[in-house]
Every structure is written in C-alpha cells, then in structure tokens.
Amino acid sequence: SMNPSTQEILQGIDRAEAQQIIVLPNNSNVTEAARQASGMSSKVVRVVPSKTIPQGIAAMLSFNTEEAIESNTASMGNALETVCTAEITKAVRSTKIDNVKVIAGQTIGLIDGTLISAGDSDIEALRAIMNYAKPSPGSMVTLYWGADATLLEAKALADWLGFNLTHVELDLIHGGQPHYRYIISIE
C-alpha cells in the first residue's frame, strides 16, 4: 500500500530471508513507521529515508552485494541526494501554495514536493518542471507513467522532452502508479 503501517513493514522484514535488511520507505510519511519496525525486529535493519520512488530506485542501484550493511546504507543514503523527483498530478482542491493559485482539477507540477506550476495540460507542467530543474548535459531523465495516463499520452511527453532537451538521456517506463499521472526522475 502507499502508506504501510509499522506492523506491515515488520512483517515484510520478518518474511525476508536475509538477516540484514535495508528498508526504503519511498515516502516521507512512512519513514517513522519504518524506523519503528526496524527497532522491533531481531534482524539487523537499517532505514535509508527515501522520500520518493525515484530516490528509492537510485538507492537500490547503488547497492553492492560485496559491501557490508553500513557502507551500503551510507552509499544508498548518498544516492538519494543525486536525484530530483518531479510529479505531475491533478489538483484535488483549490488552494494557493507558494504564490501559485491552484483550481481543483488543474494539472499541477511538483519538484521534490514543491509546487512549480498549475495549468491545463501535462505538457505545460512538464515544461515548467524542466525550466525549473534545468537538467545538465548528460543527465538521465526517466518518465514513469501512471495508472491515469496512457502510453500514447506518455509518448507525447517523451517526444516533447526528446525534442526540447537534446542533451539528456531519456527513458520512458510504465510505472503504473496511482494518483500521479507522471513521476519524473532527474539525475
């Protein structure tokens, strides 16, 4: 689930065959539950406080089976800093955040949880995100399209990126995530 309980995390830890476990919450609301669960287990458990799915993926990619749990925890923690996570979703209610006025139903763009834009289209949100993030040459931009988006729509966004950001590596992945039409990882 999106917000598993301490008990659910503990069950996951106990079910794992390993005696040393690294937990990636991938959500700031889950970090505390993960920390509590890690303290309740008889196993050696470390929490790497990933706030987003792209951060969690970056951490996983830096995991090295040859290394001890402490050095893995450190390098995975460092990997979190290398990722910028953007999200495109629909506003559930009308509000005003950081001087951006949002009307319910509008498409909003967020970077690391900060509202960047409110408008009428995914492309508009994407443009605002990229103008704000300014990915450097050679950056990897991964577009995870969610349950509310179609492959055709996702390809249109990927095409826009490919045309306007010729200096980055681009990847399009079906994330299937709920609530967020797109999650974009910039690293």
trRosetta pair geometry for C-beta under 8 A, 3 or more apart (Angstrom, degrees):
i j d omega theta_ij theta_ji phi_ij phi_ji
1 4 5.3 136 58 -73 92 69
1 8 7.3 -22 30 164 109 171
2 27 6.9 115 173 -86 72 165
2 178 7.3 -87 -65 61 122 117
2 179 7.8 49 -100 1 148 141
3 27 6.8 -117 -93 114 70 153
3 29 5.6 -43 -115 112 113 124
3 30 5.9 -156 -135 -77 62 95
3 33 7.9 112 -179 8 76 154
4 8 3.9 -121 -173 91 103 133
4 9 5.4 127 115 -54 122 81
4 12 7.7 23 162 -16 161 135
4 30 6.4 51 46 -134 76 121
4 33 6.8 -179 96 119 70 146
5 8 4.7 101 51 5 74 100
5 9 7.1 -138 96 -3 41 86
5 33 6.1 -140 -172 -151 32 139
6 9 5.9 -59 -152 37 30 110
6 10 6.2 32 151 -21 66 109
6 33 4.4 -134 -71 -157 68 83
6 34 8.0 -141 -114 -52 65 21
6 36 4.5 -41 -126 90 129 124
6 37 4.9 -175 -163 -60 70 88
6 40 7.4 86 165 6 110 144
7 10 5.6 -54 -147 36 30 114
7 11 6.5 34 153 -22 63 103
7 37 7.7 -157 -59 -100 14 106
8 11 5.7 -50 -150 32 31 114
8 12 6.6 34 150 -20 62 104
9 12 5.6 -54 -155 34 34 115
9 13 6.5 37 148 -21 66 103
9 23 6.6 50 -169 -143 116 144
9 30 7.7 141 -70 -178 134 102
9 33 5.8 139 -2 135 141 98
9 34 5.4 -143 -158 -104 160 59
9 37 3.9 -124 97 -35 112 171
10 13 5.5 -50 -149 34 34 113
10 14 6.3 31 154 -16 66 107
10 37 4.2 -145 -62 -145 77 99
10 40 5.5 -31 -112 84 131 125
10 41 6.2 -172 -140 -67 82 94
11 14 5.8 -57 -146 40 30 110
11 15 6.1 30 155 -22 65 109
12 15 5.8 -55 -143 35 28 111
12 16 6.7 38 155 -32 61 99
13 16 6.0 -50 -159 18 30 114
13 21 5.2 164 -139 85 87 172
13 23 7.0 -42 -81 -71 105 119
13 37 6.1 159 -10 152 137 112
13 38 7.3 169 -95 -97 156 54
13 41 4.8 -78 126 -91 143 150
13 43 6.2 -161 165 45 106 133
13 45 5.9 -12 -141 -99 137 137
14 41 6.7 -154 -65 -125 77 105
14 43 7.7 -174 -93 -9 50 125
16 21 5.6 112 73 -99 154 121
16 43 7.9 41 72 -100 109 178
18 21 5.9 141 89 -73 112 73
18 43 7.7 89 111 -160 70 140
19 43 5.4 -161 -169 -137 51 97
19 44 6.4 49 138 21 77 93
20 43 6.8 -171 -87 173 27 101
20 44 4.5 -18 -111 75 77 111
20 45 7.7 179 -159 -78 46 39
20 69 4.8 -122 -179 -74 134 135
21 38 7.8 -153 86 -118 108 90
21 41 7.5 -28 39 115 135 165
21 43 5.6 55 3 123 110 137
21 44 7.1 155 23 86 65 57
21 45 4.7 -12 68 -111 100 80
21 46 7.5 -180 94 29 54 61
22 45 7.7 161 -89 -159 27 57
22 46 5.1 -18 -113 69 74 94
22 47 7.6 150 -164 -100 59 20
22 48 5.9 23 179 -9 107 109
22 63 7.4 -172 54 -110 151 121
22 69 6.9 -178 -61 -151 101 92
22 72 6.4 -108 -59 120 151 119
22 73 6.2 -165 -117 -89 118 80
22 76 6.6 94 175 34 149 168
23 34 4.7 -178 124 -163 138 116
23 37 7.3 112 -81 81 169 120
23 38 6.2 -132 13 -70 136 111
23 45 6.4 24 -14 -174 110 104
23 46 7.2 -173 22 91 74 43
23 47 4.9 -28 68 -108 102 71
23 48 7.3 175 79 24 47 67
24 47 8.0 152 -83 -159 28 61
24 48 5.5 -18 -96 68 76 99
24 50 4.6 16 -166 20 92 130
24 55 8.0 -176 -168 109 113 85
24 56 4.3 117 153 -133 135 98
24 59 5.7 165 -108 78 131 143
24 60 7.0 -65 -28 -55 162 92
24 76 7.8 -108 -86 169 109 132
25 28 7.6 104 110 -87 132 17
25 30 3.8 174 -166 94 110 106
25 31 4.7 -133 18 -78 167 56
25 33 7.6 125 -120 60 121 89
25 34 4.6 -115 -73 -24 107 147
25 47 6.9 28 -29 -164 103 108
25 49 6.4 -5 28 -141 118 51
25 50 6.0 178 56 60 66 74
25 51 7.7 9 87 -94 102 33
25 56 8.0 -140 68 -85 36 117
26 30 7.2 7 58 51 59 140
26 50 4.9 -5 -82 105 49 114
26 51 7.3 20 -168 122 28 11
26 52 6.2 -18 -165 142 70 13
26 53 5.1 45 -163 -84 125 50
26 55 6.9 168 -120 67 64 94
26 56 4.1 -24 -87 -43 103 140
27 30 4.3 68 74 5 100 112
27 31 7.6 -150 91 -32 55 74
27 51 6.6 52 -129 -164 15 45
27 52 7.5 78 -82 -90 49 33
28 31 5.8 -26 -155 -8 43 118
28 49 7.7 47 -114 176 64 101
28 51 4.6 10 -53 -130 88 97
28 113 8.0 4 -2 -76 139 148
30 33 5.4 -63 -162 45 56 113
30 34 5.8 60 142 -28 82 106
31 34 5.6 -59 -150 36 30 113
31 35 6.4 30 154 -20 67 105
31 47 6.8 116 -156 161 74 136
31 49 4.8 32 -126 -135 127 98
31 51 7.8 -27 -50 -91 122 68
32 35 5.6 -52 -148 34 33 112
32 36 6.4 34 152 -19 65 104
33 36 5.7 -53 -149 36 32 112
33 37 6.3 33 153 -19 65 107
34 37 5.7 -54 -146 37 30 112
34 38 6.3 33 153 -24 64 105
34 47 4.7 123 127 -122 115 129
34 49 7.9 168 71 -103 138 67
35 38 5.7 -52 -148 32 30 113
35 39 6.7 27 154 -17 62 106
35 47 5.3 -83 -81 6 67 160
36 39 6.0 -62 -157 36 31 109
36 40 6.6 24 151 -18 66 112
37 40 5.7 -64 -150 37 34 110
37 41 6.6 35 156 -30 68 105
37 45 7.5 -99 113 145 79 162
38 41 6.2 -52 -150 22 31 112
38 45 3.7 -152 -143 109 87 124
38 46 7.0 92 -149 -91 144 9
38 47 5.4 -118 -31 -39 152 102
39 45 7.9 -110 -41 68 30 121
41 45 5.1 75 58 -20 135 138
44 69 6.2 170 129 23 126 175
46 69 6.0 156 -6 166 132 109
46 70 7.8 159 -74 -96 154 45
46 73 4.4 -69 148 -99 156 133
48 59 5.3 152 121 -156 147 148
48 73 6.0 -162 -73 -148 98 68
48 76 4.5 -55 -115 117 160 119
48 77 5.4 -138 -140 -73 96 70
48 80 7.1 -176 165 -45 101 124
49 77 7.7 40 31 -122 76 90
49 80 7.4 18 79 -97 66 168
50 55 4.0 170 -152 109 94 109
50 56 4.2 127 134 -71 164 71
50 59 5.6 -109 -70 -7 126 143
50 80 5.8 -152 -102 -106 70 114
51 55 5.8 58 43 25 64 157
51 80 7.7 92 9 -162 84 121
51 85 7.6 -157 90 30 94 147
51 112 7.8 60 91 -152 139 76
51 113 7.5 -58 150 -38 136 124
52 55 4.7 100 57 5 78 103
52 56 7.1 -138 99 -5 44 87
52 83 7.6 -143 69 119 117 126
52 85 3.9 23 95 -100 170 176
52 112 7.7 -108 -26 -117 140 57
52 183 7.3 173 -179 -163 113 124
53 56 5.4 -54 -149 35 35 115
53 57 6.4 36 153 -21 67 103
53 85 7.6 129 50 -132 64 136
53 144 7.2 -58 99 37 137 168
53 175 7.3 98 119 -151 159 131
53 177 7.1 -124 -22 -83 161 145
53 183 6.0 43 53 144 122 162
54 57 5.6 -52 -145 35 34 112
54 58 6.4 37 155 -20 66 103
54 83 5.1 -177 131 177 104 138
54 85 4.6 171 45 -99 126 101
54 142 7.0 161 -117 67 112 118
54 144 7.8 -155 -67 -6 93 130
54 183 6.5 -166 -34 149 104 110
54 184 7.8 -4 -58 114 149 26
54 185 3.3 171 -132 -98 135 112
54 187 7.6 -172 169 -39 116 114
55 58 5.7 -54 -149 36 32 112
55 59 6.3 34 151 -20 65 106
55 79 7.7 134 -166 115 65 84
55 80 4.7 35 -161 -133 110 80
55 83 5.1 -172 -92 71 62 139
55 85 6.3 -64 -32 -43 90 130
56 59 5.6 -54 -149 35 31 113
56 60 6.4 32 152 -20 65 105
57 60 5.6 -51 -147 35 32 113
57 61 6.4 33 153 -21 64 105
57 185 7.0 -60 59 -94 130 163
58 61 5.8 -55 -149 35 30 112
58 62 6.7 21 154 -14 63 107
58 79 4.5 -178 136 157 95 106
58 80 6.7 147 84 -89 122 35
58 82 6.1 -170 -175 70 145 102
58 83 4.6 -147 -24 -45 156 134
58 185 7.5 178 -46 -165 107 133
58 187 6.2 161 -101 -92 129 155
59 62 6.0 -65 -154 37 31 104
59 63 7.1 51 145 -44 63 92
59 76 4.0 58 -160 -167 92 93
59 77 7.6 45 -120 -59 111 26
59 79 4.8 160 -92 79 50 128
59 80 6.1 14 -67 -61 106 80
60 63 5.6 -33 -161 -3 40 119
60 76 7.7 52 -56 -130 28 113
61 79 7.1 168 64 -156 86 149
62 75 5.0 -149 150 138 120 101
62 76 5.4 172 79 -93 112 56
62 78 7.4 -140 160 71 167 90
62 79 4.1 -156 -3 -65 146 141
63 72 5.7 38 -136 -155 70 114
63 75 7.9 156 -90 89 33 112
63 76 6.2 25 -74 -79 75 115
64 67 4.3 67 84 1 107 113
64 71 7.9 -41 56 109 116 106
64 72 6.2 -151 44 -99 74 94
64 75 7.2 19 4 68 109 154
67 71 4.6 -108 -179 84 120 116
67 72 4.9 147 98 -56 118 87
67 75 7.4 22 117 14 172 136
68 71 5.3 83 59 15 81 99
68 72 6.9 -148 94 -5 38 93
69 72 5.6 -61 -146 41 31 113
69 73 6.1 36 156 -25 68 105
70 73 5.7 -51 -147 32 29 112
70 74 6.5 28 153 -17 62 105
71 74 5.5 -51 -149 37 36 114
71 75 6.2 28 156 -13 69 106
72 75 6.0 -58 -141 42 30 102
72 76 5.8 28 160 -17 66 111
73 76 6.0 -57 -142 41 24 109
73 77 6.2 30 154 -24 61 108
74 77 5.7 -56 -150 33 27 113
74 78 6.5 27 153 -18 63 105
75 78 5.5 -50 -149 35 36 114
75 79 6.5 46 149 -29 64 100
76 79 5.4 -45 -151 25 36 119
76 80 7.4 50 148 -31 59 90
77 80 6.0 -40 -168 10 38 115
78 81 5.9 -51 -170 24 47 113
78 82 7.4 43 142 -23 69 102
79 82 5.7 -54 -159 25 45 114
79 83 7.3 31 153 -15 70 107
80 83 6.5 -73 -163 34 35 104
82 187 5.2 54 135 -150 91 104
83 185 5.9 -36 -157 -159 111 96
83 186 7.1 131 -162 69 58 49
83 187 4.7 -32 -101 -83 68 108
84 111 6.4 -8 175 -166 105 101
84 112 6.3 -74 -153 -45 70 107
84 133 5.6 150 122 -137 153 118
84 185 7.6 136 73 -163 52 46
84 186 4.2 -23 63 66 103 104
84 187 7.1 177 19 -74 69 54
85 111 7.4 148 85 -158 47 51
85 112 5.8 105 53 -82 80 59
85 183 6.8 -19 -167 -173 97 93
85 184 7.2 143 -162 78 48 54
85 185 6.1 -18 -106 -104 69 64
85 186 7.7 -164 -74 23 24 77
86 109 6.6 -5 -175 -173 107 91
86 110 6.5 163 -156 86 58 52
86 111 4.9 -23 -100 -100 84 70
86 112 7.9 -35 -78 -23 52 55
86 116 7.8 -26 -137 8 105 144
86 129 4.5 80 -157 -156 151 135
86 133 6.6 -79 -56 -51 130 142
86 182 7.9 -3 109 117 89 100
86 183 7.5 153 83 -165 51 45
86 184 4.1 -16 64 63 100 107
86 185 7.9 -158 26 -67 74 21
86 186 6.7 45 -7 -11 107 111
87 109 7.3 162 83 -154 49 47
87 110 4.6 -6 54 56 94 103
87 180 4.9 -73 -158 -139 107 129
87 182 6.9 163 -155 91 45 63
87 183 5.5 -13 -105 -110 79 66
87 184 7.2 -164 -72 20 31 78
88 107 6.4 6 -174 -178 95 101
88 108 7.3 173 -148 85 51 44
88 109 5.5 -16 -99 -101 77 73
88 110 7.9 -173 -74 21 34 72
88 122 5.5 77 162 -139 150 83
88 125 4.6 120 -123 114 109 145
88 126 6.7 -25 -71 -62 143 75
88 129 7.5 -86 -66 -36 97 144
88 180 6.9 105 64 -171 48 82
88 181 5.2 -58 101 66 93 102
88 182 4.2 22 41 50 110 103
88 184 7.3 53 -12 -14 97 110
89 107 7.6 169 91 -151 23 61
89 108 6.1 -22 67 60 70 89
89 110 7.5 -7 21 5 102 113
89 179 6.2 -3 -131 154 132 71
89 180 4.8 -68 -76 -116 108 60
89 181 5.9 165 -101 6 47 83
90 105 6.2 -20 -174 -148 111 31
90 106 7.1 153 -153 79 66 31
90 107 6.1 -46 -98 -97 62 54
90 108 7.2 112 -142 13 15 85
90 148 7.9 -103 -7 145 115 163
90 181 7.3 81 -26 -28 82 116
91 94 7.2 74 138 -86 132 37
91 95 7.4 -153 -165 25 123 95
91 102 4.7 178 -116 169 157 119
91 103 6.8 124 75 84 145 34
91 104 5.6 -132 109 -122 99 35
91 105 6.4 -35 65 25 87 23
91 106 4.8 17 17 55 123 80
91 107 7.7 -131 -9 -74 84 8
91 108 5.1 88 -58 -24 92 123
91 118 6.7 20 -43 -132 138 111
92 104 6.6 -32 133 -134 25 90
93 104 5.1 -21 -136 -89 26 106
94 102 6.2 180 -145 101 47 69
94 103 5.1 -5 -108 -132 99 44
94 104 4.8 -67 -42 -26 74 84
95 102 5.2 0 57 59 71 110
96 99 7.2 4 176 -118 98 16
96 100 7.0 169 -157 79 59 41
96 101 5.1 -21 -106 -104 89 62
96 102 6.9 -180 -87 18 36 77
97 100 5.6 -21 71 57 71 92
97 102 6.7 9 15 -5 97 124
97 115 4.6 90 95 22 126 148
98 114 6.8 39 -22 -167 164 90
98 115 5.7 171 38 60 119 101
100 115 5.2 -144 55 124 143 121
100 116 7.7 97 -71 124 162 10
100 117 7.0 -143 -144 -119 142 20
100 118 5.5 140 163 -3 110 110
101 118 6.7 -122 88 59 47 147
102 106 5.7 -146 -161 55 74 133
102 108 6.1 3 -126 -85 127 127
102 115 7.3 -86 -54 -159 132 148
102 118 4.4 -151 -104 -109 77 153
103 106 4.9 95 62 -29 76 119
103 118 7.2 129 19 161 66 131
106 118 4.8 46 127 -177 143 93
106 119 6.4 135 -174 59 107 12
106 120 6.7 -68 -139 -83 79 47
107 118 7.4 152 80 -156 45 49
107 119 5.8 -34 67 75 92 66
107 120 6.3 65 20 172 106 9
107 121 6.0 -92 35 81 152 4
107 122 5.9 -116 -164 -71 154 49
107 124 6.8 116 81 63 124 106
107 125 5.1 -107 135 -38 108 130
107 181 7.8 -37 -136 23 104 146
108 115 6.2 -44 -175 -139 121 97
108 117 6.6 171 -152 90 53 56
108 118 5.0 -16 -101 -101 85 73
108 119 7.9 136 -91 21 41 59
108 125 6.6 101 145 -115 14 126
109 115 7.6 107 80 -160 51 55
109 116 4.6 -54 101 65 98 106
109 117 4.3 22 38 47 111 97
109 118 7.9 -146 20 -66 71 36
109 119 8.0 5 -7 21 103 100
109 125 3.5 162 -56 -167 109 90
109 126 7.0 -168 -103 -55 135 28
109 128 5.1 153 54 77 151 115
109 129 4.7 -126 -179 -55 134 100
110 113 6.0 -5 171 -133 124 12
110 114 6.2 151 -160 69 78 34
110 115 5.6 -42 -100 -94 83 44
110 116 6.2 162 -112 3 24 90
111 114 5.5 -26 66 58 73 92
111 116 5.3 59 -4 -45 100 129
111 129 6.1 150 -66 -139 104 84
111 132 5.9 -146 -19 109 153 134
111 133 6.1 -175 -122 -70 141 99
115 118 7.2 5 -179 -47 116 95
116 125 7.8 107 80 -158 105 72
116 128 5.2 154 131 136 109 111
116 129 5.8 118 79 -89 158 60
116 132 5.1 -99 -142 -19 133 164
117 124 6.7 -152 146 136 141 87
117 125 5.4 -178 82 -121 120 60
117 128 3.5 65 -38 100 147 171
117 129 7.2 -101 15 -44 120 67
119 124 3.9 -96 101 119 151 143
119 125 6.2 -161 45 -58 107 72
119 128 7.4 158 -6 -21 131 138
120 124 6.4 66 51 15 60 153
121 124 4.5 102 62 1 85 103
121 125 7.1 -149 99 -2 49 85
122 125 5.6 -56 -153 38 35 111
122 126 6.1 37 150 -22 68 108
122 149 7.7 83 -97 -112 158 123
122 153 6.8 80 31 175 159 109
122 157 6.0 -68 130 -81 121 121
122 181 6.4 -106 -105 113 122 144
122 182 6.7 101 -155 -4 118 132
123 126 5.5 -54 -145 37 31 114
123 127 6.2 36 154 -23 65 104
123 156 7.3 -70 -71 133 110 106
123 157 6.6 -153 -89 -103 69 75
123 160 5.7 172 -132 -84 101 168
124 127 5.8 -51 -149 32 28 113
124 128 6.6 26 153 -16 61 107
125 128 5.8 -58 -152 38 31 111
125 129 6.3 34 151 -22 65 107
126 129 5.6 -54 -147 35 31 114
126 130 6.3 24 158 -13 66 108
126 157 5.6 175 -73 -147 161 104
126 160 6.4 94 104 96 144 139
126 161 7.2 -93 172 -66 131 93
126 182 7.6 0 -81 82 102 160
126 184 7.7 123 -124 -53 86 157
127 130 6.1 -60 -147 40 27 105
127 131 6.2 29 155 -20 64 109
127 160 7.8 -80 -67 160 85 134
127 164 7.9 -45 -112 138 82 173
128 131 5.7 -54 -145 36 29 112
128 132 6.3 25 156 -16 63 111
129 132 5.9 -65 -152 40 26 108
129 133 5.9 10 160 -7 68 115
129 184 6.7 92 146 59 154 149
130 133 5.9 -56 -127 46 30 101
130 134 7.4 96 168 -71 55 33
130 135 6.9 -51 -144 1 81 98
130 161 7.4 179 -80 -116 146 84
130 164 7.2 92 119 113 161 126
130 165 6.4 -121 -156 -58 138 131
131 134 7.1 10 -178 -62 25 77
133 186 5.4 99 172 41 146 174
135 139 3.8 -125 -180 60 108 157
135 141 5.9 -70 -76 -64 170 112
135 165 6.5 46 57 -157 119 139
135 167 7.8 176 104 89 94 96
135 168 5.1 30 113 -87 137 137
135 186 5.1 -127 -91 -157 113 120
136 139 5.3 116 59 -42 61 110
136 167 7.9 -82 154 125 36 124
137 167 4.1 -71 -115 171 78 123
137 168 7.3 -135 -136 -71 34 58
138 167 7.1 -46 -23 161 46 84
138 168 7.2 -35 51 -117 7 51
138 169 7.1 17 -166 -16 40 98
139 167 7.8 55 26 116 86 85
139 168 4.7 -32 69 -124 85 104
139 169 7.0 -147 99 29 40 79
139 186 6.0 7 168 -171 132 83
139 187 6.6 161 -162 83 84 31
140 168 7.1 158 -101 -176 15 93
140 169 4.7 -25 -110 70 66 113
140 171 7.0 7 -176 3 94 113
140 185 7.5 -10 110 111 92 97
140 186 7.5 162 82 -152 54 38
140 187 5.2 -14 56 64 98 85
141 161 6.3 -147 107 -173 145 140
141 165 6.9 47 2 105 155 150
141 168 4.9 43 -4 146 112 141
141 169 6.9 164 23 80 67 55
141 170 5.4 -16 69 -108 96 66
141 171 7.3 174 91 27 50 70
141 184 6.6 -7 -170 -174 88 102
141 185 7.2 162 -153 84 40 56
141 186 5.4 -2 -106 -104 77 74
142 170 7.9 150 -89 -163 39 43
142 171 4.5 -17 -112 70 80 106
142 172 7.8 179 -158 -79 59 22
142 173 6.1 5 -176 8 104 116
142 184 6.9 164 82 -155 52 52
142 185 4.3 1 53 52 102 104
143 154 6.5 156 129 -164 122 95
143 157 6.1 169 -157 110 155 120
143 158 5.8 -145 42 -82 151 88
143 161 7.1 -163 -44 -10 135 158
143 170 7.5 5 -3 -168 105 88
143 171 7.1 -180 24 91 68 54
143 172 5.1 -15 66 -113 104 67
143 173 7.1 160 82 28 51 67
143 182 6.0 -31 -164 -156 88 114
143 184 5.5 -11 -105 -107 64 85
144 173 5.1 -26 -104 78 70 97
144 174 7.5 57 -158 165 66 9
144 175 3.1 55 174 -41 110 130
144 177 6.6 53 133 1 120 118
144 182 6.7 139 74 -159 56 57
144 183 4.4 -13 60 61 114 91
144 184 7.3 -161 22 -76 74 36
144 185 7.3 55 -13 -10 105 99
145 149 4.4 -106 -171 85 103 131
145 150 7.9 -50 161 76 141 14
145 151 7.2 150 80 -99 157 43
145 153 7.3 142 -143 86 137 93
145 154 3.7 -60 -66 -94 152 133
145 157 7.9 151 -85 43 111 135
145 172 7.2 14 -14 -171 109 89
145 173 7.5 177 16 86 71 44
145 174 5.9 -40 62 -117 91 53
145 175 6.2 162 57 23 31 88
145 181 7.1 -25 -152 163 70 62
145 182 5.8 -27 -106 -100 57 77
146 149 5.4 86 55 14 66 101
146 175 5.7 -31 -84 77 60 105
146 176 6.5 58 -149 176 46 8
146 177 4.4 -64 -117 65 101 74
146 178 6.8 149 -174 -86 119 8
146 179 7.3 -94 -174 62 156 43
146 180 5.2 157 -53 90 154 62
146 181 5.2 -142 43 -145 115 19
146 182 6.4 -129 -3 -64 97 29
146 183 7.0 89 -55 -10 106 87
147 176 5.5 52 -67 -169 78 56
147 177 6.6 -122 -11 86 88 28
147 178 5.3 -5 22 -94 137 54
148 178 7.8 81 -26 -149 97 47
148 179 7.9 163 -11 2 128 2
148 181 4.9 -77 81 -97 109 77
149 153 4.9 -125 -167 82 91 129
149 154 5.5 100 139 -57 126 92
149 181 4.6 99 -50 -167 111 85
149 182 6.4 47 -32 -57 158 79
150 153 4.7 97 54 7 78 101
150 154 6.9 -143 95 -5 41 88
151 154 5.5 -57 -146 39 32 113
151 155 6.2 36 154 -23 67 105
151 174 7.4 -34 -91 -86 91 111
152 155 5.8 -53 -148 33 27 112
152 156 6.8 32 150 -23 60 102
153 156 5.7 -51 -156 28 34 115
153 157 6.9 30 149 -14 64 102
153 181 8.0 -66 124 -179 138 117
154 157 5.8 -56 -157 36 36 110
154 158 6.3 35 148 -18 68 107
154 172 6.0 124 149 -163 112 119
154 174 7.8 -136 -11 -91 177 69
154 182 7.4 152 -114 -95 86 106
155 158 5.4 -53 -142 40 35 113
155 159 6.1 42 154 -24 67 103
155 172 7.1 50 -93 -156 57 167
156 159 5.7 -50 -147 33 29 114
156 160 6.6 33 150 -21 61 103
157 160 5.6 -51 -151 32 33 114
157 161 6.5 34 150 -18 65 104
157 182 6.8 -109 141 -93 175 154
158 161 5.6 -53 -151 37 33 113
158 162 6.2 35 152 -20 66 107
158 170 6.3 127 -158 164 89 129
158 172 4.6 -29 -89 -74 145 130
159 162 5.6 -54 -145 37 30 113
159 163 6.2 26 157 -17 64 109
160 163 6.0 -62 -149 39 26 108
160 164 6.0 -2 164 4 65 118
161 164 6.4 -73 -135 51 23 93
161 165 5.3 -33 -174 36 67 113
161 168 7.5 -66 169 70 102 124
161 170 5.7 142 116 -120 123 135
162 165 7.3 -53 -94 59 13 73
162 166 7.4 53 176 -96 49 58
162 170 5.7 -97 -80 18 83 167
163 166 7.6 -19 -175 -64 18 86
165 168 4.8 -4 144 19 114 114
165 170 7.6 127 87 -70 109 116
175 183 5.9 6 4 36 176 111
177 180 5.4 -4 106 55 123 97
177 183 6.1 33 34 -12 152 125
180 183 5.2 59 123 -57 142 88
